[in-house]
């Protein structure tokens, strides 16, 4: 293994998030709201093949990669997904391979993903009230189906299972305590995510953000919460455990407490475009270098991209001019 790639701010490349598709079976208000009309998505012929993804991961693994997260859109829409997981696991036994999903399609796939070698699952769930989730997701049966997906994941052995909740003031912030109570225990870790200005479709306003500190203060009325030391540099969530040993929660506070200084993530869209920040609008297309026999060229593109990286959008949010940003369903969460 060569020396890890380090960017201009001293951040090493450790984590890649690969979007498998920009398609999704939901239309969440903070990602692709229904009232913004029809959206254009990539045809399957333009998506990275499993072989191209495997070549990318193989090269990144020589440059210090430790974790792959498969994202979307909704990654479970990609046919034969366990085959990709199995291919990556066979080639990289020590690699952490994770996946984030809305959980709706998870019940029949969870056992196969576990058997293929997936390390961890994260399920996005923004509340428990069916009518509210219908309004937020554009689908009426999300709550029940996502909960079925969570149960299937736990039964398949994905524990602790991470549950992500995006909290938006005036929309679902009154469910914070209920969600915390529902997922308090040794087998699930609920993480509260501050509403972020990813993309340009969601009409983001700073006033709609519920600061993590506010949520923490509210939850401390339910029980003592003690801070947990980060497991590694670049961990996105600040973690707390209940003093009585009944579980753990986390906070991803990109707006009020940016963690850009430790960001170690490269993002690759489903058509092979590389981005060094969630709030990016452009990046190099890797696909021409993912063909067999292009290893040196791919390595050169990746090395140049990362060594020149200087992104810290969340730190600079209040001072940078408004600009176009790639939508979340295109970037991958």
C-alpha positions, 0 to 999 in steps of 0.5 A: 500500500502506498502512503495515504493521499492527503489534501491541502488541509491535511485530510487523508482519503479514507472513505468513499461514498458511491452512488449506485443510482440517482433514482428513488422510490420516494420524493422526500421534501428535502431531496426531490420534492414533488412540487418541483415537477418531473425530474430527469434521471440517468438511464441504466446504460449510463450507470457505473457497472459493478465491474467499474465500481470494483476497479475504482474500489480496488485502486482506492484501496491502494491509496488508504481507503478503509470504508465504502458506503453504497448510496443513491438515490435508493441503492436497493433499486439496483438489481443484483446488489448482493452480487456487488457486495459479495464481489467487493468483500471477496476482493477486500476482506478487511474493508468496511462496506456499508449501505444507506437506504430508506428501508422500504425495499429492505425486507427481502434483501437484508439476509442476502446483503448480510450473507454477501458480506455487508458490514453495516446498514443505515436506514433513513426514517424521519418520523413515525406518524404515517400521515406525516411521512406520507407528506414528507416522502410522497408515499403513503405506506412509508412508515410501516414498510420502513419499520418492516425493513428495520425489523428485517435488518435486525433479524438478519444480524445488522446490529447495531443498526443506524437510523437517520432522522433529518429534523426540520423545524415545524415539520417533524421536530415534534417527533424527536422524543418519540423517535428517541424512545422508539429506538432506545436500546442496544440494537439501534443507534438513532442519529439526528441530522441537521437539515442541510442546504444540499442542492437547490430544489428544497428551498432550504432556509436557515430558520428551518434548522433545528440545532443539535444542541437544542435536541440534546437539551430536550433529550436530556430531560428523558435521561442522562446522556454522556459524550462518547469519544470518536472511534476515529478521525473523520467520524461525522456524528457526535455520539452520546450514550445513556447513563443507564446503559440503555443505548446510544444516540448521535448528532450530525451537525453540519450547519451549527457545528461543521466538521469539515476539518476532519472530512475524509470522504470522496463521493462518486456519482452513479455516472462516475463523476468524483466530488470532494464535498457534499455541496459540490457542483462539479468534478472530474469524470472517472469513467474513462479511466475505469476500463481495464488497463487504465490503472495508472491513469485512474491513480493519477486522476484520483491523486491529483483531485485529492491533493488539490482538495480544499473544500470546507463549505459548511465552515464557509456557508455564511460567507460564500456567495449562493451557487448551484450545487448538485442535488442530493439524489445525484450526489448520494447521501 
